[in-house]
Amino acid sequence: MNQFINAKNFLEGSLLLVDKPMHWTSFDVVNKIRYALKKFYPKIKVGHAGTLDPLATGLLIVCTGKLTKQIDSIQTQDKTYTGTLFLGATTPSYDLETAVDATFETAHITPELIHEKVNSFLGEQQQMPPIFSAIKKDGKAAYISARQGEEIKMDARKVHINDFKVSNLENLENINFEVSCSKGTYIRSLAYDFGKALNSGAYLSSLRRTKIGEYDVADAFQIEELIQFIQSSDQVHESI
């Protein structure tokens, strides 16, 4: 399994594929890896290429050493996600971080309507990011202002939806999806906008990132497995 690239030479640079657990932030993963590596490399650089929300799981690419210089180029690659949409309600965060704030009729929604609206999202889109996001507004992350009840005006951004598929349409409250999209796409916003397109509401009830460019979560470490690998002296000492 191609779980890592150059993993025995962390200082020169390793690209590590991690399957981020639910409720962990991306920085939690980076800090856990950095702490384990600092025993051997006190000044090592560690960073991630593309944030995942705490409620999302899946592929997080972590770079160490000199490979941290490649983070920007990795982040530009297209990404693939799978997950579940709940139809008939919305939340302020567009996911399960916040409670439902409105409910909507779903009796008019049919599989045919869903497929029609799915196709309308393909290609280039102007997307409004959620206010519960890490985008900086007036010098601080928007989600901080949102949690404080402050009014926030977000700016639309251009994104590209390469592919959008849905399944489990026999249960129209919870439908499964897979989407391939460009850098900067918010799947939570896609869920919210999809609900509006159906003349109803929707929020993201689960999300998993499966691919970033050519990298696949099937090749990723579980976080504790990676930490054990780093802490195994016979492995790490070969790179010192």
C-alpha positions in Angstrom: 0.0 0.0 0.0 1.4 3.4 -1.0 0.7 5.0 2.4 3.5 7.5 2.4 6.2 9.0 0.2 9.8 9.1 1.6 8.4 8.5 5.1 11.7 7.5 6.5 13.3 10.9 5.9 10.9 13.3 7.6 13.4 16.2 7.7 14.2 16.1 4.0 10.5 15.9 3.4 7.6 13.4 3.7 4.1 13.5 2.3 1.8 11.7 4.7 -1.7 10.6 3.9 -3.9 10.6 7.0 -7.5 9.5 7.4 -8.7 12.3 9.7 -11.1 11.2 12.4 -14.4 12.9 13.1 -14.3 15.7 15.7 -10.6 16.3 15.1 -9.6 19.6 13.5 -7.0 19.5 10.7 -4.6 21.4 13.1 -5.2 18.7 15.7 -3.8 16.1 13.3 -0.8 18.4 12.4 0.0 19.1 16.1 -0.2 15.4 16.9 2.3 14.5 14.2 4.5 17.5 15.0 4.7 16.5 18.7 5.7 12.9 17.8 8.4 14.1 15.4 9.9 16.7 17.6 11.4 14.0 19.8 13.7 13.3 16.8 13.6 16.7 14.9 13.1 19.6 17.4 12.7 22.2 14.6 10.9 20.2 12.0 8.2 22.0 9.9 4.8 20.2 9.6 1.7 21.5 7.7 -1.4 20.2 6.0 -2.7 20.8 2.5 -6.4 21.6 2.7 -8.6 22.0 5.8 -11.3 19.5 6.7 -14.1 20.6 9.0 -14.1 18.9 12.5 -17.3 17.0 11.5 -15.8 15.7 8.3 -13.6 12.6 8.0 -11.2 11.5 5.3 -8.1 12.4 3.4 -5.8 15.0 4.9 -2.4 15.4 3.3 0.3 16.3 5.8 3.8 17.5 4.7 7.0 17.5 6.7 10.3 19.2 6.3 11.2 20.6 2.9 8.0 19.2 1.4 6.0 21.8 3.2 7.0 24.1 0.3 4.7 22.0 -1.9 1.6 22.6 0.2 0.3 25.4 -2.0 0.5 23.3 -5.2 -1.1 20.3 -3.5 -4.0 22.4 -2.4 -4.8 23.5 -5.9 -5.7 20.0 -7.0 -9.3 18.8 -7.4 -11.0 17.0 -4.5 -13.6 14.3 -4.3 -16.1 13.9 -1.4 -18.9 11.5 -0.4 -21.6 12.2 2.1 -25.2 12.6 3.0 -27.7 15.5 2.5 -30.7 15.9 4.7 -33.6 17.4 2.8 -36.3 19.5 4.3 -34.4 21.6 6.8 -31.5 24.1 7.1 -29.0 25.0 9.8 -27.0 28.3 10.1 -23.7 26.3 9.6 -25.2 24.3 6.8 -24.2 21.1 8.7 -24.7 19.5 12.1 -22.5 22.0 14.0 -25.6 24.1 14.7 -29.3 23.2 15.3 -32.0 23.3 12.7 -33.3 26.9 12.2 -36.0 26.2 9.5 -38.0 23.3 8.1 -39.5 23.0 4.6 -41.9 20.9 2.6 -40.5 17.9 0.7 -43.6 16.3 -0.6 -43.0 17.8 -4.1 -39.5 16.4 -4.4 -39.1 13.5 -6.7 -36.1 11.5 -8.0 -36.6 13.2 -11.4 -36.5 16.7 -9.8 -33.3 15.8 -7.9 -31.5 14.6 -11.0 -32.6 17.7 -12.9 -31.2 20.0 -10.2 -28.0 17.9 -9.8 -27.2 18.5 -13.5 -27.7 22.3 -13.0 -24.8 22.4 -10.6 -22.3 20.9 -13.0 -19.6 23.3 -14.3 -18.6 26.7 -13.2 -20.6 28.2 -10.3 -20.6 31.4 -8.2 -20.8 30.0 -4.7 -21.3 31.9 -1.4 -19.2 30.4 1.4 -20.9 29.7 4.7 -20.5 32.2 7.5 -19.3 29.4 9.7 -16.0 29.1 7.9 -12.3 30.0 8.4 -12.4 32.7 5.8 -11.0 35.9 7.3 -13.4 38.8 7.6 -12.2 42.1 9.2 -9.1 40.3 10.4 -10.7 37.3 12.1 -12.2 34.0 11.0 -15.8 34.3 10.0 -16.9 31.5 12.2 -15.7 33.4 15.3 -17.9 36.3 14.4 -20.8 34.0 13.5 -20.7 32.3 16.9 -20.7 35.7 18.5 -23.9 36.5 16.7 -22.3 39.3 14.6 -23.7 40.0 11.1 -21.3 38.9 8.4 -21.3 39.6 4.6 -19.5 36.9 2.6 -18.3 37.3 -0.9 -19.2 34.9 -3.7 -16.4 32.9 -5.3 -16.0 31.1 -8.5 -15.8 27.3 -8.2 -16.1 24.3 -10.6 -18.2 21.2 -10.0 -16.7 18.5 -12.2 -19.1 15.7 -11.2 -22.1 15.4 -8.9 -23.9 12.1 -8.4 -26.7 11.1 -6.0 -28.1 7.8 -4.8 -30.4 6.3 -2.1 -33.3 8.3 -3.6 -35.8 5.9 -2.1 -35.2 7.8 1.1 -35.7 11.4 0.1 -34.8 12.8 3.5 -31.3 11.5 3.5 -29.7 11.1 0.1 -26.1 10.0 -0.6 -23.8 11.9 -2.9 -20.4 12.0 -4.5 -18.9 15.2 -5.8 -15.7 16.1 -7.5 -14.8 19.8 -7.4 -12.2 22.5 -7.6 -10.2 24.0 -4.8 -12.2 26.4 -2.6 -15.6 24.6 -3.0 -17.6 24.4 0.2 -19.7 21.2 0.2 -21.8 22.7 3.0 -22.7 25.6 0.7 -23.4 23.1 -2.1 -25.8 21.3 0.2 -27.6 24.6 1.2 -27.8 25.8 -2.5 -29.1 22.4 -3.6 -31.9 22.6 -1.0 -32.9 26.0 -2.4 -32.8 24.7 -6.0 -35.3 22.1 -4.9 -37.6 24.8 -3.5 -36.9 23.4 -0.1 -34.0 23.2 2.3 -31.0 21.0 2.9 -28.0 20.6 5.1 -24.9 18.4 5.1 -25.4 15.5 7.6 -22.1 13.7 6.8 -19.0 14.3 4.8 -15.9 12.3 3.9 -13.0 13.4 1.6 -11.9 10.5 -0.5 -9.4 12.0 -3.0 -7.1 15.0 -3.5 -5.7 14.8 -7.0 -4.1 11.4 -7.4 -4.0 10.7 -3.7 -6.7 8.4 -2.2 -7.9 7.9 1.3 -7.6 4.1 0.7 -3.9 4.6 1.0 -4.0 6.7 4.2 -2.8 6.1 7.7 -5.1 6.0 10.6 -3.7 8.7 13.0 -2.7 6.3 15.7 -1.1 3.9 13.2 1.0 6.8 11.9 2.1 8.0 15.4 3.2 4.4 16.2 5.2 4.4 13.0 6.9 7.6 13.9 7.6 6.5 17.5 9.1 3.2 16.3 12.8 4.0 16.9 14.2 1.4 14.4 12.1 3.1 11.7 12.9 6.7 12.5 16.5 6.2 13.4 17.2 5.0 9.8 16.4 8.6 8.7 18.6 10.4 11.2 
